[in-house]
Amino acid sequence: MPKLIRLYIVNVAIGFGLSVAFVTGLVWLDVAGLQHLILQSSMGWVAALMMVMVNGVVFGGVQFAIAVMRMAEAPDTPPGGTRERRVPVPVRVEARARAQLPRAPQRNI
């Protein structure tokens, strides 16, 4: 079996395991009354199965994405980058007086 497919299957299985633990915790802690809704209803197992499947897809996808991102190779460049350090150079500027513009006449109110 190719390595990438094996990686995918293993990480999706881990995600579904986390999903089962998550849904079990939700039911056990009775979040939003789920314990009563699932354990007292005749179709509660369908709701529990749906929650495990939906959360399994999400957790499996996240688990696989984390595994793929961790496969990246370390960069060869130093962590600070390869920029040259620049030293500020003082520049001397002489100020010149601006030409006086005629002012508009002021109104007395």
Order of alpha helices (4+ residues) and beta strands (2+ residues): alpha-alpha-alpha
